[in-house]
Structure formats: C-alpha cells, structure tokens
C-alpha cells in the first residue's frame, strides 16, 4: 500500500454540492447541529427552530465550513424516528440555515426527507445507511448537483453493535464503500459529488475504530474524499477514560490525526477548538512564511 501522502494526490480535490463547489485543498470542518431530544452528547440542547438556528450561527462564527442538520439520533441502540417527526425537527431549521452562506447538509436515512430537503435547497445528503433504503439512491441520483456522503454501518442504530464482527475491518469497510460508490456512479451521479465515511462507532468496537484510524490511509485508494466523525465518540472515552462531556481534548486530537492521515472533512461538535487546531496544523504543513 502506498503511503497516505501519495494516495492523497489521487483523491478528488473538490466536493460538488447543490450550491457550492467545496475546495478540499485544505481540511474542512463540518459542524454538527443535533435537532434531537436524545442524541448521545447534546440531545435536546438545540431542538426547535430558534435554538437550532442560533446554534448554526454560532458554529459558523466559530469556523464551521459546513453545517450538518440531523433530526434522528443514530447513537447505538437508538430507535427509529417517524418521518413526520423527523421532518418537523429538520425542515424549519433548514429553511433558515440555507440563508447563512455556507453549505448545508441533512443527516437522514429517509428518502422522503432527502427529497424534501433537496427541493428546499439543501446542498448535501449525509446518509449513515449509504443510500440503501428503497428510493434513497434515486432521491440523490435524480438531483442534478447535490453532494452526498456514503457511510459504512451494519444493521441499524438499534442493532449495529450486535454485528461488530470482522475478519479485517478496514478491508471490509473499503469493499462496502467501493460498492456503494459504484452503485451511485452507475446511477449517473458524478464522482465529484461523492464523499465516503468509514462510520466510526457504527457497528464497530473500540479496537475496530482505532484500527480504522491507524490504517485510514488505505481508504484513500478509493479515490474519494474522506469525511470522518470522531467527535466525543465512546472509543475516546475508553482510551482517555473520560465521560462524554470531558472529551474535547481527545476529540480534537482524533480529528487532527484523521486529517494528517488523509481525511478532508471532519464532522465535529466542538468547532472552535477543532478549527484552531487545523489552522495551526495547516500553517506548519505549509512551512515558514516567506513574507
């Protein structure tokens, strides 16, 4: 396997979305906007249109390049939310977020919400189920330009941790993502619209998650930008022995390691700290100023 630095040169340098062509020559920060009452670390805090939009504005001020709105918790064991309830949580905030001048992603498994969000102007569909629900792939493929993130997960959030058995987690995740990318491209979606996510914490043990980070460079061979979400995950609690509210340091460290190993987008709760760390990393990578 080639080293990550060489494989990174093979990865597409942009992410085409509905309204924005996102330059990935530098790492981008995707700010998490949980519009749920039961997400694992901040459920209920930003629920409702006013609180949700205030959080969007705060994340942009802190340095978020992309907003990711979600109306259904996908923590381990979470039950599925009904379509009407999820749409009621997401659509009012989406309407306002689209006026804030940054790409807006909708994190959903439901084709009906995908179609409604895209019709309203959403830029990206971020699907933990990798567009496997009936009608999901078609919802994205019939849109002329939206971006999409395909994530690896076994089963559903309710059942995924019961399926965390792999012979080689990195190879199996890569094979799954390769197949889903091919299915989308065969449906007419251009490669520049697609990013991939190995699904840290989704049907994987702490050791699986750490191996995905250690060998993350192998996923670059798929030629797609990597979007990763380590923020406040339970594996960080296992390693650092910290409760969910005490994982800022390990979350920032994991995001930085992921970027050093080739990730182009990091999905985080703590935008300001992550953005500051990446600014310093970028400055060091560019070398001393010649000015």
N, C-alpha and C positions, 0 to 999 in steps of 0.2 A: 504494500500500500504506500502511495506517495505521501510525503509529509503534508500537513494541512495547508501550509503556505503555498505549495504548488497546486494543490487541489482547489484552493480558493480562487485561483485565476480562471478555473473552468466554470465557476458559478456565475450565473447571470448577474450583472451589476445593477439592475433596476427591478422594481416591483410595480407593474402596471395595475392601477386600480381605476375605479369609475371616473374620478375627477383628477387624480394625481398620478404622476409617474415618479415614484419614490426612488431617489438616488441612494443606493446602498454602498457607495464608496466609503461611507462611514457608518458605524453601527447606529441603529435607530431604537428608540425607547417607545414601547407600546404601554400606555398607562391603563391599568385595569379599572373599570367602572362597574362594580358589582351592584346591580339593582335588585338584589335578592334579600330576603329576610334571614337566609340560612347559609350563606357562603362561609367557608371554614375559618376565615380570619376577620372579615369585616361585614358579615351579613347584617342587614338592617340599617347600617350607618348611612348609606347613600340612597336609600329607597325613596321613590317618589320623584316627580319631575323637578321640583325646586332643589332638593338636596342633590339629585343626580347631576343636574346642570352645574350647580355650584362646584361639585367635585370635578367635573370635566374642566371647568375654567381654572381650577386650582392646579390640576395636573399639567395643563398647557403652560401655565405660569412657571411651573417647576421644571419644565423642559421636555414634556412628552411630545414626541413626533407624531404619534398615532393614538387614538382613543379606541378602546375595546369595550363595548357595552354588552353586558350579559344579564339575562333575566331568569336564568335557571342555574342553580348550584350544581356543579359536577364533582363535588367532593366525594371521596369514597363512601358508598352507602346511600347517597342522596337519591330520593325518589324522583321520578319524572314529574315535571310541572305541566299542567294542562296548557293547550295552545292559547286559549283566550287570556289566561292569567299572565303567561309569558309576554304576549303582545301588549297587554295593558301596562306591564312594567317597562318595556323597552321603547315602544313607539313614541310616547310623548317626549322622552329624553332624547331620542334620536333626532326628532324634528328640530330641537334646539341645538343639539351638538353639531348638526350639519352647517350651522351658521358660524362656527368658531374658527374656520380657516385651516383645519388640519384633516387628514384622512380619518374617517370613522369606520370602525369595524363592528360587526354584530356577531357575537358569540352565540351560536344556536345550532341545534341539531334538526330543527323543524323546517321542512321545505316551505311551508306556508309563511312562516316568519321571514325566511330568506327572501321570498318573492316580494312580500310587503316592504321589507327594509330596502331592497334594491329599487323598488318602484319609487320609494320616498327619496332616494338619492344616496343610500349607503355606499361606501367605497369598497368594502371588503366583507366577505363571509368567512368567519373563523369557525370551523366545524370540528369538534372533538371526535366526531364519528366519520370524518373523512368522506362526507357526501355518500354514505352507504344507505341512508334511508330512502325508500321509494320516492322518487321525484326530486330529491335533493340535487343530484348531479345535473338534472335538466334545468333546475332553477338557476344554476350558475351558468350552464352552457348556453342558455338562450339569452343571457345578458351580453351586450357587446363588449364590455370592458372591465367588469368588476374583478378585483383581486380575490384570491381565495387562499386559505391556509388549510392544508390537509394534515390532520394529526393522527398519530397511532394510538389506538386504545383497543383493548379486548373487552368484549361484552358491553355492558352499560355501566354508568357510575355505581348503580346498585350492586352489580355483580363482578366488577372488574378485578377486585383484589383476590377473588377466588380463582382467577385464571392467570395468576402471575407465575407461570412456569415456562421456562425457555431453555433450549439447548444452547443457544447463542443469541442473547437478547439483541445485540447490535445488528447481526446479520438478519435476524427475523424482522426487526423493525424496518431495516433498509428494504427488505424484499416487499413488505407490505406497502411502504410509501412509494416504491417504484411502480407497483401495480396500480395504485390509486392515481398517480400522476399520469400513467399511460392511459388509463380509462378516461381521464378528463381531457387529455390532449386528443384522444381518438374522437371525443365528442365535439371537437372543434375549438377548445379553449387554448389560447396561445401559451407557450411555456413561460413567457414573461409575466403572466398573471398568477403564477403558482408559487407558493412557498410551502415548506414542509416543517412539521413539528414532531419530534420523537416522542412527545407525550410523557414527560417526567411526572411520575406519580400516578399515571393512569394504567392500572393493571400491572404494576411493577413493584418489586421490593426495593428497599433502600440500596441493596447491593446492585440490583439491575440499574437503578437510576445513576449510581456512581460510575458504573461501567459505561453507560451511555455518555457520560461527561468525559471520562477518561479516553474513550475511543470515538469521540464525536467527529473527529476529522474524517473518519471512514464514511460518514453520511454525506460529506461534500462530494463524493464521487457520483451522487445522483444528479449533480449539476443544478440543484435548486437552492435558493437562499434558505438558511435555517432560521426558524423562529423558535425560541426556547422559553420555557416558563419555569424558573426555579424559585420564584418569589415565595418566601415563607413556607415552602413545602415541608412535609413531615420528615423527609430524609435529612434536611438541615437540622431539624430538632434531634434526630438520632445521633448525628455526627457531633453537633455542638452542645447537645444536652440543654437545649433552650426551648421554652414554651413558645407558642406561635407568635405571641406579641413581643418576643425578645430575639427575633431572627433577622433584624436589619443587617447586622454585620455579615452574617453568613449568606444572606440573600444577595447583597451587593458583591460579595466575593464570588459567589457562584455565577452571577451574571458576567462578571469580568473574565472569569476563567472560560466561560462559554464563548465570549467574544474572541478571546485570544486563540481559541481553538476553532474559529471559523464562523460562529453564529453572526447573523447580520441584524436580527431583531430580537430584543429581549422584552418579554412581557412581565411587567412588574407592578407591585403596589406602591413601592417607595420610589417615586420618580426622581425627586430632587437628589437624593443620595446616589442613586444609580447614574443619573446624568452627570453629576460632578465627577464620579469615578471614571466614567468613559471619556470625559473631556481631558482629564489628566493622562489617561492611557493613550488617547489619540495624539496628544502633544508629544509624549515620549516616543511613540512609534514614528512620528514624522521627523524626529531628530531636532537638533538645536536650530533656533531661529537664525536666519542669515541677515535679518534686517538690522 
